[in-house]
């Protein structure tokens, strides 16, 4: 039951991230990536904070008091990873197209097990690797990357995927130690907002009237993606290991393509549909094989 709930949370998270990709792209017509990021996570913080107080106010102090230093460490590690991941992704959209960005972002899927081994000496189940390969091929077909050119922003997206991988890993480790996902998501949003607005005032022109022109994109990417989705991510990774979770999150490319089809009338070709099914198959394999009777009977 707990695993099923976590799977549900992971899928909803992925759906929101995928559909928010359009808002992230269109939300920078009048403002820079740091300004967009700060606005987005400020909205996310305001969205989640009331739920944190309502749901977890009686256990926040106890959870943090038991291990304050570790809590602060994860807040810094995850906050910085999320800030750099989201900022680099936003900045990259100025110098590359959505197909390239979607393809190179999914590199966080293989980065997660690699970084897990480097930092924690953890090995993933053998089935994760063919699932990762299927996932990357699926995204390759989904994004029509074969027709794309390597662009300046692609390097930023690759770096972005490293920080996404770190964030996924730290989220899993955090949920093994603490049980205040909603409050933590609110703090995380506040942390990323603070870093984003600080650097926005240094490197960009922060003008309220221009921010308001992007209000619809900010509200969607903020309340749903920056707030609700990152909260559900914490619930998801309570019972799903980091590497399989990363494969599930790769479905955001599928949801982004479907959203583009419905909202922007971007027609899905046959190879795009095949890519969607390959990613879906990769997700199913990553969940079924590690728990199969054949593997458990070793």
C-alpha positions as CSV (number, residue, x, y, z in Angstrom):
1,X,0.0,0.0,0.0
2,X,2.8,2.4,0.9
3,X,4.7,1.6,-2.3
4,X,1.5,2.1,-4.4
5,X,1.0,5.5,-2.8
6,X,4.6,6.5,-3.5
7,X,4.2,5.4,-7.1
8,X,1.0,7.5,-7.4
9,X,2.9,10.6,-6.0
10,X,5.8,10.0,-8.3
11,X,3.5,9.9,-11.4
12,X,1.6,13.0,-10.4
13,X,4.9,14.7,-9.7
14,X,6.2,13.7,-13.2
15,X,2.9,14.8,-14.8
16,X,3.2,18.3,-13.3
17,X,6.9,18.7,-14.1
18,X,6.2,17.6,-17.7
19,X,3.3,20.0,-18.3
20,X,5.2,22.8,-16.5
21,X,7.9,22.7,-19.1
22,X,5.8,24.8,-21.4
23,X,5.3,27.4,-18.7
24,X,9.0,27.5,-18.0
25,X,9.8,28.1,-21.6
26,X,7.1,30.8,-22.2
27,X,7.6,32.5,-18.9
28,X,10.9,34.2,-19.9
29,X,9.5,36.4,-22.6
30,X,10.0,39.5,-20.4
31,X,12.2,38.4,-17.5
32,X,15.4,36.5,-16.9
33,X,15.8,32.9,-15.6
34,X,16.8,34.0,-12.1
35,X,13.8,36.4,-11.8
36,X,11.5,33.7,-13.1
37,X,13.0,31.1,-10.7
38,X,12.7,33.4,-7.7
39,X,9.1,34.3,-8.6
40,X,8.2,30.6,-9.2
41,X,9.6,29.3,-5.9
42,X,8.2,32.2,-3.9
43,X,4.7,31.2,-5.2
44,X,5.6,27.6,-4.4
45,X,6.6,28.5,-0.8
46,X,3.3,30.4,-0.3
47,X,1.3,27.5,-1.7
48,X,2.9,24.8,0.5
49,X,3.4,26.6,3.8
50,X,-0.2,26.5,5.0
51,X,-0.4,22.8,4.4
52,X,2.9,22.3,6.3
53,X,1.5,24.1,9.3
54,X,-1.8,22.3,9.1
55,X,-0.5,18.8,8.6
56,X,2.9,18.7,10.4
57,X,3.0,21.4,13.0
58,X,2.9,18.9,15.9
59,X,5.9,17.0,14.7
60,X,8.2,19.6,13.1
61,X,10.1,20.5,16.2
62,X,10.5,16.9,17.3
63,X,11.8,15.8,13.9
64,X,14.3,18.6,13.6
65,X,15.4,18.5,17.3
66,X,16.5,14.9,17.0
67,X,19.1,15.7,14.4
68,X,19.4,19.4,13.7
69,X,22.8,19.3,12.0
70,X,21.7,16.6,9.6
71,X,18.5,18.4,8.7
72,X,20.5,21.6,8.0
73,X,23.0,19.7,5.9
74,X,20.3,18.2,3.7
75,X,18.5,21.6,3.4
76,X,21.7,23.1,2.1
77,X,22.7,20.2,-0.2
78,X,19.2,19.8,-1.6
79,X,18.5,23.5,-1.8
80,X,21.7,24.3,-3.7
81,X,21.2,21.3,-6.0
82,X,17.7,22.4,-6.8
83,X,18.7,26.0,-7.3
84,X,21.5,25.1,-9.7
85,X,19.4,22.5,-11.5
86,X,16.4,24.8,-12.1
87,X,18.5,27.8,-12.9
88,X,20.7,26.0,-15.4
89,X,17.6,24.5,-17.0
90,X,15.9,27.9,-17.3
91,X,19.1,29.6,-18.6
92,X,19.6,26.8,-21.1
93,X,16.2,27.4,-22.7
94,X,17.5,30.7,-23.9
95,X,20.3,29.1,-25.9
96,X,18.8,25.7,-27.0
97,X,15.5,24.3,-28.1
98,X,13.1,22.3,-26.2
99,X,14.0,19.0,-28.0
100,X,17.7,19.4,-26.9
101,X,16.8,20.5,-23.4
102,X,14.4,17.5,-22.9
103,X,17.0,15.0,-24.2
104,X,20.0,16.2,-22.2
105,X,18.0,16.7,-19.1
106,X,17.1,13.0,-19.0
107,X,20.8,12.3,-18.4
108,X,20.0,12.6,-14.7
109,X,18.7,9.0,-15.1
110,X,22.1,7.4,-15.6
111,X,23.8,10.0,-13.4
112,X,21.8,8.9,-10.3
113,X,23.2,5.3,-10.0
114,X,26.7,6.5,-10.9
115,X,26.7,9.2,-8.2
116,X,25.1,6.8,-5.7
117,X,28.0,4.5,-6.2
118,X,30.6,7.3,-6.0
119,X,29.2,9.0,-2.9
120,X,27.5,6.1,-1.0
121,X,29.1,3.0,-2.6
122,X,25.6,1.7,-3.3
123,X,25.1,-0.6,-6.3
124,X,21.7,-0.7,-8.0
125,X,19.9,-3.8,-9.2
126,X,21.1,-5.0,-12.6
127,X,17.7,-4.4,-14.2
128,X,18.1,-0.6,-13.7
129,X,20.7,-0.4,-16.5
130,X,18.6,-1.8,-19.4
131,X,15.7,0.3,-18.1
132,X,18.0,3.4,-18.3
133,X,19.1,2.5,-21.8
134,X,15.4,2.1,-22.9
135,X,14.6,5.4,-21.2
136,X,17.3,7.3,-23.1
137,X,16.4,5.7,-26.5
138,X,12.8,6.6,-25.8
139,X,13.6,10.2,-25.1
140,X,15.8,10.3,-28.2
141,X,12.8,9.3,-30.3
142,X,10.3,11.4,-28.4
143,X,12.2,14.6,-28.8
144,X,13.2,14.1,-32.5
145,X,16.8,14.7,-31.3
146,X,18.2,13.1,-34.5
147,X,17.0,16.2,-36.3
148,X,18.5,18.6,-33.8
149,X,21.8,20.4,-33.8
150,X,24.1,20.5,-30.8
151,X,23.7,24.0,-29.3
152,X,25.4,26.3,-26.8
153,X,22.8,25.7,-24.1
154,X,23.2,21.9,-24.2
155,X,26.3,22.1,-22.0
156,X,24.2,23.9,-19.4
157,X,21.5,21.2,-19.6
158,X,24.1,18.5,-19.0
159,X,25.3,20.3,-15.9
160,X,21.7,20.8,-14.9
161,X,21.1,17.0,-15.1
162,X,23.9,16.4,-12.7
163,X,22.3,18.7,-10.1
164,X,18.9,17.1,-10.7
165,X,20.5,13.7,-10.0
166,X,22.0,15.0,-6.8
167,X,18.7,16.4,-5.7
168,X,16.9,13.1,-6.3
169,X,19.6,11.2,-4.3
170,X,19.5,13.7,-1.4
171,X,15.7,13.6,-1.4
172,X,15.7,9.8,-1.0
173,X,18.3,10.0,1.8
174,X,16.4,12.8,3.6
175,X,13.2,10.8,3.6
176,X,15.0,7.9,5.3
177,X,15.8,10.1,8.2
178,X,13.0,12.6,8.5
179,X,9.2,12.4,8.2
180,X,8.2,16.1,7.5
181,X,8.0,16.2,3.7
182,X,5.5,19.1,3.4
183,X,7.4,21.4,5.8
184,X,10.7,20.5,4.2
185,X,9.3,21.2,0.7
186,X,8.2,24.7,1.9
187,X,11.6,25.4,3.4
188,X,13.3,24.1,0.2
189,X,11.2,26.5,-1.9
190,X,12.1,29.4,0.4
191,X,15.8,28.5,0.2
192,X,15.7,28.4,-3.6
193,X,13.7,31.6,-3.8
194,X,16.3,33.4,-1.5
195,X,19.3,32.3,-3.6
196,X,17.5,33.1,-6.9
197,X,16.3,36.6,-5.9
198,X,19.8,37.4,-4.5
199,X,21.5,36.7,-7.8
200,X,18.7,38.1,-9.8
201,X,19.3,41.6,-8.3
202,X,23.0,41.2,-9.2
203,X,22.8,39.9,-12.7
204,X,19.3,40.8,-14.0
205,X,16.8,43.7,-14.0
206,X,14.1,42.8,-11.6
207,X,11.0,44.8,-12.5
208,X,7.6,44.0,-11.0
209,X,5.6,45.1,-14.0
210,X,7.5,42.7,-16.2
211,X,7.1,39.9,-13.7
212,X,3.4,40.5,-13.7
213,X,3.4,40.0,-17.5
214,X,4.4,36.4,-16.9
215,X,2.0,35.8,-14.0
216,X,0.1,32.9,-15.5
217,X,3.3,31.0,-16.3
218,X,4.7,31.8,-12.8
219,X,1.6,30.7,-11.0
220,X,1.5,27.4,-12.9
221,X,5.2,26.6,-12.6
222,X,5.2,28.0,-9.0
223,X,2.1,26.6,-7.3
224,X,2.0,23.3,-9.1
225,X,5.7,22.5,-10.0
226,X,7.6,24.5,-7.5
227,X,5.2,23.8,-4.7
228,X,3.0,20.7,-5.0
229,X,5.2,18.6,-7.3
230,X,8.3,18.9,-5.1
231,X,6.2,18.1,-2.1
232,X,4.8,14.9,-3.7
233,X,8.4,14.1,-4.7
234,X,9.3,13.7,-1.1
235,X,6.3,11.4,-0.5
236,X,7.3,9.4,-3.6
237,X,10.9,8.8,-2.5
238,X,9.8,7.6,0.9
239,X,9.2,4.1,-0.5
240,X,10.9,4.2,-3.9
241,X,14.7,4.0,-4.3
242,X,16.6,6.8,-6.0
243,X,17.5,5.1,-9.3
244,X,14.0,3.7,-10.0
245,X,12.5,7.0,-9.0
246,X,14.7,8.8,-11.6
247,X,13.4,6.5,-14.3
248,X,9.8,7.2,-13.3
249,X,10.6,11.0,-13.5
250,X,11.8,10.6,-17.1
251,X,8.1,10.3,-18.0
252,X,8.0,14.1,-17.7
253,X,9.2,14.1,-21.4
254,X,6.1,12.0,-22.3
255,X,3.8,14.3,-20.4
256,X,5.5,17.4,-21.9
257,X,5.0,16.0,-25.4
258,X,1.3,15.3,-24.7
259,X,0.9,18.8,-23.3
260,X,2.5,20.3,-26.4
261,X,0.2,18.2,-28.6
262,X,-2.9,19.4,-26.7
263,X,-2.0,23.0,-25.9
264,X,0.4,24.0,-28.7
265,X,-1.0,21.7,-31.4
266,X,2.4,20.0,-31.8
267,X,1.6,16.8,-33.7
268,X,3.1,13.6,-32.4
269,X,4.8,11.5,-35.1
270,X,5.1,7.7,-35.1
271,X,8.7,7.8,-33.7
272,X,7.5,10.1,-30.9
273,X,4.8,7.7,-29.9
274,X,7.3,4.8,-30.0
275,X,9.5,6.8,-27.7
276,X,6.7,7.3,-25.3
277,X,6.0,3.6,-25.1
278,X,9.7,2.8,-24.6
279,X,9.9,5.2,-21.7
280,X,6.8,3.7,-20.2
281,X,8.2,0.2,-20.7
282,X,11.4,1.3,-19.0
283,X,9.5,2.5,-16.0
284,X,7.5,-0.7,-15.7
285,X,10.7,-2.8,-15.9
286,X,12.4,-0.7,-13.2
287,X,9.6,-1.5,-10.8
288,X,8.8,-5.1,-11.7
289,X,12.2,-6.8,-12.2
290,X,13.9,-5.9,-8.8
291,X,10.9,-7.4,-7.0
292,X,10.4,-10.5,-9.2
293,X,10.5,-14.0,-7.7
294,X,13.4,-15.0,-9.9
295,X,15.6,-12.2,-8.5
296,X,14.4,-12.8,-4.9
297,X,15.2,-16.5,-5.1
298,X,19.0,-16.0,-5.5
